[in-house]
Amino acid sequence: MLKVELRSLEKEDLVLEEKDWAQALGIELAPGLCLEPLEIYCELSKSGDLVSAKGWVQGGMLLQCGRCLKEFENRFKSFFEVHYRPQCEGSPSEDENLPEGQVEMIYFEGDILDIADQVRQTILLSVPMRALCRDDCKGLCGGCGRDLNVEACQCQEPPEDPRWEALKNFKF
């Protein structure tokens, strides 16, 4: 699991190395985002009441191409760095904006620190906004729906729009 007792950080820094399925580590993800066991590495250190955590998570996820709609495997390795501080009266809320360049601060309660949520967020931020199976993917034909990576489409040219006729004779 990705839980650490704070008193274990009193004397020395701690390194977490885990390789397991997301559910076994207490991380809830959509089924396609975890094709294989995740590899997680995290260094934890404590200075006063501030706990620093930095590391990485890597694995493979199943995505659907935004152009041709085929499923493909995407390997990722994403890094994170965050500071944890105990929640107390007068502590700022987690929603406050941080100045540029400052490490994210997370407030927690209790004697056990759970970094599973940070790992989950790191994985979710690794998902591309528009996934492509390859950079030169041609996608699907808008007329017949054929995969242009596999075969050329047989669609006839669409009829010309008469509204553009005036621009054909335009000269600069």
PyMOL commands that set and color helices and strands:
alter all, ss='L'
color gray80, all
select helices_A, chain A and resi 6-9+23-25+31-33+116-126+162-168
alter helices_A, ss='H'
color red, helices_A
select strands_A, chain A and resi 3-5+14-20+38-47+50-64+71-86+104-108+112-114
alter strands_A, ss='S'
color yellow, strands_A
deselect
rebuild
show_as cartoon
